[in-house]
Amino acid sequence: MSENLQTPLSTLRTAVSADGTAIGYRTMGSGPDLIVLGGTLKTAEDYLPLAAPLARSFTVHVVDRRGRGASGPQGPGYSLEKEVEDLIAVQADTGARLAFGHSYGGLVVLETARSHSLFDRIAVYEPGVACAPVPTAWMAPFRERLAAGDPYGAFIHFVQGSGGAPAFMTKLPHWYLRMVFRAAFRGPAWQRMRPLLESCAREHEQIAAQYGRLTEFADVTAPVLLLVGGRTPQRHREEFVMLRDTLPTAVLETLDGLNHMGPSERKPAPAVAERILPFLL
């Protein structure tokens, strides 16, 4: 599949969640309706390279989860349950019976499917289901750096402390990572990410709070395609095996060469789309 596939024209629409929060989403393409729900530190715009090839076969609705993009704020009573209500509102607005979720968005999709029979088929890429205890010690220094007006310093605490970084990166000094991150994270992508740093901590608090609930996902009755990146650390890939064994009708597949961010990065996103297309059709 070509990496140069142009993004089709999209229409910005809005659903209203149960608490009155506006949830914006972009609609493109034609065919069966498919909702795309993204992860932490990402907006709908980050998933357009994934949506573009999918839009050849589906009417794709790429959601800005609350707290980002065209949607309203997370709000003081933010919770995973609020995210579920948001997804239900978008599903009611679109009539979509198919869903794809990445990372935290994958958790929201599975949590919604666990208690509401809204979707006929689901694809998720490394969903944020807490199969093991989730590190939280990074959150206090992370918030201290944010309060001090130091987003790069906060981001370093997240990357080193949240459990997803390669082992060597957790040992690098902050001064060095600050220099690397200033060079690597800039431009439009960083400008979209920077306002989402505070929501990052709140969303990871919700993930951590779900630990111990793995067996509840046995209530998901829809067929699930569970995708994992081949460059994802082995300990996390083992956790996705646990999730596969819990879901009643799940298939686990590995996409070689991809890491956790595969669906939201321009070059690997079409490969993710190519794999989920035949499953959802």
N, C-alpha and C positions, 0 to 999 in steps of 0.2 A: 504494500500500500504506500502511495507516495507521501513523503513528508511535506511536500509543497502544496498539498490540497488546500485551496482557499476556503476560509470560513464563510459559509453562506450568510445571507442577510438574516438578521434576527429581529424579533419584535419583543419589546420589553413589556411584560405584564405583571400584575400584582394580585396576589391572593391575600386574604385577611385571616390571620390566625385567631384562635379562640380567645386570646386576651386582647385582640384588637391590633396587634402588631402587623404592619405591612410586610409581606414577604415577596420580594421581587424575583422574577425569573425571566430568562431569555428563551424564546421559542424559535426554532428553526427546523427546516426540513419538512418531510411528509412521510406518512405511514403510521404504524401503531405508535401510540404515545409512550414516551420513555422519559422518566425523571432522572436527572444526574445531580447527585448531592456530594459536594466536595468536603475536603478536610480542613483541619486547623491551619491558620495562616494563609488561607487561599480564598479567592473570590471566584465568582462565576467566570470571569475573564480568563482565569488560569486554566479552565477546562474547555475553552473553545477549540484548541487543537484536538481534543478527544471528541468533542461534539461534532466537528465538521465531517469526519468520515461516517459517523453514526447517522447523521442527518440525511445521508443518501437512502437510508432504509427506514428511518423512524422520524416521527415528529418529536424532536428532542427539546426538553425543558430543563435548562441549566439554572439551578437555583443559587441565589445569594442567600446563604443561611443568615439568620438574624445576627446583627452586629457587624454587617459588612455590606459593601456595594449598595444595591438599590433597596435593601431591606432596612427595617427599623432596628433600634438598639436591642442588645440582649436583655436589658432591664434588670432591676434589682432582684427579682425573683427567678433569675435564670436557672434552668435545670435541663436535664436530658428530656424530661417530660414536655417542656416547652418546645424543644426541637421536634419531638414526635407530633405535637399539635400542629406545628408549622408544616411538616411534611403531609399530614392529613389534609390540611387546607389546600396545599398545592395539588394534591391528588384529586380532591373534590373539584377544584377549578379546571383541571385538565382531563380528568377521567382516565389518567394513565394507569395501566395495569402492569407496567414493567418499571423496574428501578435499578439504577446503578449507584453504588456508594463507595467512596474512597475514604479510608482512614476513619476519622470521627464521623464523617458522613455515612460510612458503612455501618458503624454502630447504630446510628439513628435509623437507617433503613431496616436493620435486623430487629431493633427494639420495636419499631412500628409493626413489622410483619409478625412479631411474636404475639401481639395482642389484638391486631386488626387484620382481617383477611382482605387486604386491599390489592395485593400484587399476585399475578400469576407466575411470574418468574423474576428472580433477583440475581444480579451479579454484584459482587463486592471485591474490592482490592484492598487487602490487608486492613480489614475493619478493626476499629479500636475497641474490641471486646477484651475485657480484662481477664485473661486466662491465668495470669500470675500477678502478684502484688506490683502496683505501679509506683515508681519512685516519685516522691513529692518534696524531698528536701531542697530541691533547686528553687522552689516557688518563692520562698521568703527573700533570698538574695536577688532573684529575678525581679520581684516587685520593688525592692529597694533601688535597683539600678534604673527601673522605669521611672520611679518617683524622682530620681536625681537627674532625669533628662538624658539618660545614657542608654538608648535602645540597643546599640551594639553590645554593650556590657550585659544587658538583660538577655539578649539572644544567645550569648556565649553560655550563660548559666543554663538556659534551656537545652541547648545542643549537648552540653557536657553532662547534664544531670538527668535528662528525661529518659535515658536508656536506649535511645535509638542510634547513637553515634558509634562508629568503629572504636575499638578499645584504645587505639593509639591517640585518637583525638581527645579523649578524656584526660590524657596526661600532658597535653600541650599547655604551656603557660598562657594566661589570659592576654598578655601584651602581644604575643605572637598571633593568637587567633583574632584579636581585634584588628591587627594589620591585614590579615588575610580576609576577614569578613568585610572590611571597608572596601577592599578591591573587588571581592566576589559578589557582594550584595549591594547593588546600587541600581539606579535607573528605575524604569516603570515598575518592575517586579517588586523591588524593595519599597517603593512608594505605596504599593498596594499592601505589602506585608506589614509595614511599620505600624499603622493604626490598629492592627489586629493582635499586637503582642499581648495586651491585657486580656483580651478574650481567649488567647491561647492558654493562659493559666487557668481561667475559669473552666474551660472545656476539659483540660487535663484533670482538674479536680473532679469533674463529673465522671470521667473514665475511671479514676482511682476509686470512686465511690461504688462502682459496679462490681468490684472484685468480690468473688463468692457467689455470683449469680449465673455462672456459666451454664449450669444444668437447665436454667429457665429457657434457654434458647432452643431446647428440644421442642418447644411449642411452635417454632416456625415451620409451617407446613408447605410453603411454596418451595419449588426446586431452587437451589442456590448454587451458583458458580462462584467458588472461592479462589481468588487469584492471589499469588504471592510472588514477589520478585526474587530472582535467583541470587541477587547481591544482598538481600536482606540477611542480617545475622542469623546464624543457625538456631540460637535460642528462641528467636521470635518465630522462625519457621516451624519449630516444634510446637509452639503455642497454637499456630493455625491448624496443625494436625489435630490438636485437642478440640478445636472449634468444629472442624469437619466431622469428627467422630460424635459430636454432640448434636449437630443439625441432622434431622431425619433424612433429608434428601439432598445432600451436598456433594459436589465434586470439587476436589482440590487440584489446582494446576499451577505449575511454576513457569514464570516467564523469564527465561535466561537473560542475563545482562541488565535487568532492571532492578532498581532499589525501591524504597518505600514511596518515593515521589513520582514513580512512573506515569500515572495517569494525568498528572498536572504539569509535566515537562514536555516541551514542544516536540522534541525528537522521538521519545519513546511512546507518547500518547497514542499515535496511530496503531502501534503494535497491540496496545491494550484494546483499542476499539476493534481491531481485526479479530481478536480472540473472543470478545463477548458477543459480536454480531450473530454468529450461527447459534449461540446458546439462546439468545433472546428472540430470534425470529421464529 
